[in-house]
Amino acid sequence: MKSKKKSSKFRLVDGFLLIMMIIPIAFGMTLHILFNPPSNGIEIAGPLVYFTIPMPIQPLPISESQVNSWLLLISVFFLCLYLTHGISAKRPTKRQHIVEWGIEQIDKLVSDNMGEFFKDFAPFVAAIMILSAFSSLMTLVGLYPPTSDLNIVGGWALLVFILITYYKLKCGFVHYLKSFAEPVAFLTPLNVISEFATPVSMAFRHYGNILSGSVISVLVAAALQGLSSMVLGKLPGFLGQFPLLQIGLPAVLSVYFDIFSGLLQAFIFAMLTMLYISSGFPEEDYRQKLKRKVTAN
């Protein structure tokens, strides 16, 4: 009886976590329906601005991509609580096996690409991949994907750039400045440009691939609609209005651009994050610096 009662409580908590995971997405869909006016024909625009907060320098717009990002964070938070609910060393659940397998793969990925020094970066890399992937997949429920907003992706790239610079400064500011003159001094201007081009290239690569996929899908669907009307428009009644050519191909494009491409770009962004941070860190010089400190003391 006690075991049955515990099982009922466990399922009740599971149900609550699942509901709390769905509510933010449902709220975002409701906002999208209420604030987005119906369009006639093709309309490709940026995120809708819900309201603007007055600020000293310039107004701060609160856009659809920002709201969707926060709603996604809430949903992912409850998803993590659901996946980790009921973790036990004696009686592991199926979801626990899946989570453990995922953690092992992330740890292995970080260890292989960044080395043992950065093994604690696994949660950060996992967070980047999950946030990017789910942001792109929001198009499947009709929401504006935050990864199609350059401001959102640019913020992620800026955070990565700060981490890159932080680890480059581990050996001191002078060592950091000298690195711009490597391998030869006359390449210093190019190295400086390359340094600041890193976050720009990361942001535009991710943003451009996601946005271009959405644009191509809309244009192809609209073109097929027009072609279907042109080919079948002379047929009587329902047959003339039936969008025959829109069946199949838009769905295939959605599978590629919305799912495959979104997941691929999330993986690429995480890989670039790991490679830029680890390659910019002068590990050998840093270890020698630590040895000199130990010797001096």
C-alpha positions as CSV (number, residue, x, y, z in Angstrom):
1,M,0.0,0.0,0.0
2,K,2.9,2.3,0.9
3,S,4.6,1.5,-2.4
4,K,1.4,2.2,-4.4
5,K,0.9,5.5,-2.6
6,K,4.5,6.5,-3.3
7,S,4.0,5.6,-7.0
8,S,0.9,7.7,-7.2
9,K,2.7,10.7,-5.7
10,F,5.6,10.1,-8.1
11,R,3.3,10.2,-11.1
12,L,1.5,13.3,-9.7
13,V,4.8,15.2,-9.5
14,D,5.7,13.9,-13.0
15,G,2.4,15.2,-14.4
16,F,2.9,18.6,-12.7
17,L,6.4,19.0,-14.2
18,L,5.1,18.1,-17.6
19,I,2.3,20.6,-17.4
20,M,4.7,23.3,-16.2
21,M,6.9,22.5,-19.1
22,I,4.1,22.9,-21.6
23,I,2.5,26.1,-20.1
24,P,5.2,28.5,-21.2
25,I,5.1,27.3,-24.8
26,A,1.3,27.5,-24.8
27,F,1.5,31.0,-23.4
28,G,3.9,32.0,-26.2
29,M,1.6,30.6,-28.8
30,T,-1.3,32.6,-27.3
31,L,0.7,35.8,-27.4
32,H,1.7,35.1,-31.0
33,I,-2.0,34.6,-32.0
34,L,-3.2,37.7,-30.2
35,F,-0.5,40.1,-31.2
36,N,0.3,39.0,-34.8
37,P,-2.3,40.3,-37.2
38,P,-3.4,38.0,-40.0
39,S,-1.4,38.5,-43.2
40,N,-2.5,38.3,-46.9
41,G,0.2,36.5,-48.9
42,I,3.9,36.3,-48.2
43,E,5.2,38.3,-45.2
44,I,8.8,37.9,-43.9
45,A,9.5,40.2,-41.0
46,G,11.6,40.3,-37.8
47,P,10.3,39.6,-34.3
48,L,7.2,41.5,-33.2
49,V,7.9,44.2,-30.5
50,Y,5.4,43.8,-27.7
51,F,6.2,46.9,-25.8
52,T,9.1,49.4,-25.1
53,I,10.7,50.3,-21.8
54,P,11.9,54.0,-21.6
55,M,15.6,54.1,-20.8
56,P,18.1,57.0,-20.3
57,I,20.1,56.5,-23.5
58,Q,17.5,54.9,-25.8
59,P,14.2,52.9,-25.4
60,L,14.5,49.2,-24.7
61,P,12.2,47.1,-26.9
62,I,10.9,43.8,-25.6
63,S,10.5,41.7,-28.6
64,E,9.0,38.3,-29.4
65,S,12.4,36.7,-29.6
66,Q,13.3,37.9,-26.1
67,V,10.0,36.7,-24.6
68,N,10.3,33.3,-26.4
69,S,13.8,32.9,-25.0
70,W,12.6,33.4,-21.5
71,L,9.6,31.1,-22.0
72,L,12.0,28.5,-23.5
73,L,14.3,28.8,-20.4
74,I,11.3,28.1,-18.1
75,S,10.3,25.1,-20.2
76,V,13.8,23.6,-20.2
77,F,14.1,24.2,-16.5
78,F,11.0,22.0,-15.8
79,L,12.2,19.5,-18.4
80,C,15.4,19.1,-16.5
81,L,13.4,18.7,-13.2
82,Y,11.3,16.0,-15.0
83,L,14.3,14.1,-16.3
84,T,16.1,14.2,-12.9
85,H,13.0,13.4,-10.9
86,G,13.3,10.1,-9.0
87,I,17.0,9.6,-9.6
88,S,18.1,6.5,-7.6
89,A,21.3,4.4,-7.5
90,K,19.3,1.3,-6.6
91,R,16.4,1.5,-9.1
92,P,17.3,3.8,-12.0
93,T,14.4,4.7,-14.3
94,K,14.6,4.7,-18.1
95,R,14.8,8.5,-18.2
96,Q,17.7,8.3,-15.8
97,H,19.6,6.0,-18.2
98,I,19.0,8.4,-21.0
99,V,20.2,11.4,-19.0
100,E,23.3,9.5,-17.8
101,W,24.1,8.5,-21.4
102,G,23.7,12.2,-22.5
103,I,25.9,13.4,-19.8
104,E,28.6,10.9,-20.7
105,Q,28.5,11.9,-24.3
106,I,28.8,15.6,-23.4
107,D,31.7,14.9,-21.1
108,K,33.4,12.9,-23.8
109,L,32.8,15.6,-26.4
110,V,34.3,18.3,-24.1
111,S,37.2,16.1,-23.1
112,D,38.1,15.2,-26.7
113,N,37.9,18.8,-28.0
114,M,39.0,20.9,-25.0
115,G,41.2,18.6,-22.9
116,E,41.2,17.7,-19.3
117,F,41.8,21.3,-18.2
118,F,38.3,22.3,-19.5
119,K,36.4,19.2,-18.3
120,D,34.2,21.3,-16.1
121,F,32.9,23.1,-19.2
122,A,30.5,20.3,-20.0
123,P,27.4,21.9,-18.3
124,F,28.1,25.2,-20.2
125,V,28.5,23.4,-23.6
126,A,25.4,21.3,-22.9
127,A,23.4,24.5,-22.0
128,I,24.5,26.1,-25.3
129,M,23.5,23.1,-27.4
130,I,20.1,22.6,-25.7
131,L,19.2,26.3,-25.8
132,S,20.2,26.7,-29.4
133,A,18.5,23.5,-30.6
134,F,15.2,24.1,-28.8
135,S,15.2,27.8,-29.9
136,S,15.4,26.7,-33.5
137,L,12.7,24.0,-33.0
138,M,10.2,26.5,-31.8
139,T,9.2,27.0,-35.4
140,L,7.5,23.6,-35.3
141,V,4.8,25.0,-32.9
142,G,4.5,28.3,-34.9
143,L,6.6,30.5,-32.7
144,Y,9.3,32.9,-33.8
145,P,12.7,31.2,-33.2
146,P,15.1,33.3,-31.1
147,T,18.0,32.0,-33.2
148,S,16.5,34.0,-36.1
149,D,17.2,37.2,-34.2
150,L,20.7,38.5,-34.5
151,N,20.5,40.3,-31.1
152,I,19.9,36.9,-29.3
153,V,22.7,35.0,-31.1
154,G,25.0,38.0,-30.9
155,G,24.6,38.0,-27.1
156,W,25.6,34.3,-27.0
157,A,28.6,35.0,-29.2
158,L,29.6,38.0,-27.0
159,L,29.5,35.7,-24.0
160,V,31.8,33.2,-25.7
161,F,34.1,36.1,-26.7
162,I,34.4,37.2,-23.1
163,L,35.3,33.6,-22.1
164,I,37.9,33.4,-24.9
165,T,39.5,36.7,-23.8
166,Y,39.4,35.6,-20.1
167,Y,41.4,32.4,-20.8
168,K,43.8,34.2,-23.1
169,L,44.5,36.6,-20.2
170,K,45.4,33.8,-17.8
171,C,49.1,34.4,-18.5
172,G,48.9,38.1,-18.0
173,F,48.0,41.1,-20.1
174,V,51.5,41.4,-21.6
175,H,51.5,37.8,-22.8
176,Y,48.1,38.5,-24.3
177,L,49.4,41.5,-26.3
178,K,52.4,39.6,-27.5
179,S,50.2,36.9,-28.9
180,F,49.0,39.3,-31.6
181,A,52.5,39.5,-33.0
182,E,52.7,35.7,-33.6
183,P,54.0,34.2,-35.8
184,V,55.5,37.4,-37.2
185,A,55.1,41.0,-36.1
186,F,53.7,42.4,-39.5
187,L,50.6,40.2,-39.1
188,T,49.6,42.1,-35.9
189,P,46.9,44.2,-37.6
190,L,45.3,41.0,-39.2
191,N,45.5,39.2,-35.8
192,V,43.7,42.1,-34.1
193,I,41.0,42.1,-36.8
194,S,40.6,38.3,-36.5
195,E,40.2,38.6,-32.7
196,F,37.2,40.9,-32.9
197,A,35.8,39.1,-36.0
198,T,35.4,35.9,-34.0
199,P,32.1,36.8,-32.2
200,V,30.8,38.5,-35.4
201,S,31.4,35.4,-37.5
202,M,29.9,33.1,-34.9
203,A,26.7,35.2,-34.6
204,F,26.2,35.7,-38.3
205,R,26.9,32.1,-39.2
206,H,24.2,30.8,-36.7
207,Y,21.7,33.6,-37.4
208,G,22.1,33.4,-41.2
209,N,21.6,29.7,-41.5
210,I,18.5,29.6,-39.3
211,L,16.9,32.7,-40.9
212,S,17.7,31.6,-44.5
213,G,16.1,28.2,-43.9
214,S,12.9,29.9,-42.7
215,V,12.9,32.3,-45.7
216,I,13.4,29.5,-48.2
217,S,10.6,27.4,-46.7
218,V,8.2,30.3,-46.9
219,L,9.1,31.2,-50.5
220,V,8.9,27.6,-51.7
221,A,5.5,27.1,-50.1
222,A,4.2,30.4,-51.6
223,A,5.6,29.4,-55.0
224,L,4.0,26.0,-54.9
225,Q,0.7,27.6,-54.0
226,G,0.9,29.9,-57.0
227,L,2.0,27.1,-59.3
228,S,-0.8,24.8,-58.0
229,S,-3.4,27.6,-58.7
230,M,-2.0,28.1,-62.2
231,V,-2.0,24.4,-63.1
232,L,-5.3,23.4,-61.4
233,G,-7.1,26.7,-61.4
234,K,-9.2,25.9,-64.5
235,L,-10.7,22.8,-63.0
236,P,-14.2,23.2,-61.6
237,G,-15.2,23.6,-58.0
238,F,-13.0,22.1,-55.2
239,L,-10.4,20.7,-57.6
240,G,-9.4,24.1,-58.8
241,Q,-8.7,25.3,-55.2
242,F,-7.0,22.1,-54.0
243,P,-3.3,22.9,-53.2
244,L,-2.0,19.7,-54.7
245,L,1.6,20.8,-55.2
246,Q,1.9,22.0,-51.6
247,I,1.5,18.4,-50.3
248,G,4.8,16.7,-49.3
249,L,7.6,19.1,-50.4
250,P,7.0,21.8,-47.7
251,A,7.0,19.1,-45.1
252,V,10.3,17.7,-46.4
253,L,11.8,21.2,-46.3
254,S,10.5,21.7,-42.8
255,V,12.2,18.5,-41.7
256,Y,15.5,19.7,-43.1
257,F,15.5,23.4,-42.2
258,D,13.5,23.3,-39.0
259,I,14.9,20.1,-37.5
260,F,18.1,18.9,-39.1
261,S,19.6,22.3,-39.8
262,G,18.6,23.7,-36.4
263,L,20.2,20.8,-34.6
264,L,23.2,21.0,-36.8
265,Q,23.7,24.7,-36.2
266,A,23.4,24.1,-32.4
267,F,26.2,21.5,-32.6
268,I,28.4,23.7,-34.8
269,F,28.0,26.7,-32.4
270,A,28.9,24.5,-29.5
271,M,31.9,23.1,-31.3
272,L,33.2,26.5,-32.3
273,T,32.8,27.6,-28.7
274,M,34.9,24.7,-27.5
275,L,37.6,25.1,-30.2
276,Y,37.9,28.9,-29.8
277,I,38.2,28.8,-26.0
278,S,40.6,25.8,-25.8
279,S,42.8,27.0,-28.8
280,G,43.1,30.5,-27.4
281,F,44.2,29.3,-24.0
282,P,48.1,29.1,-23.7
283,E,48.0,26.0,-21.4
284,E,51.8,25.3,-21.5
285,D,52.7,28.9,-20.7
286,Y,50.1,28.9,-17.9
287,R,51.5,25.8,-16.4
288,Q,55.0,27.2,-16.5
289,K,53.7,30.3,-14.8
290,L,52.2,28.2,-12.0
291,K,55.5,26.3,-11.6
292,R,57.4,29.6,-11.3
293,K,55.0,30.8,-8.6
294,V,55.4,27.5,-6.7
295,T,59.2,27.7,-7.0
296,A,59.2,31.4,-5.9
297,N,57.2,30.5,-2.8
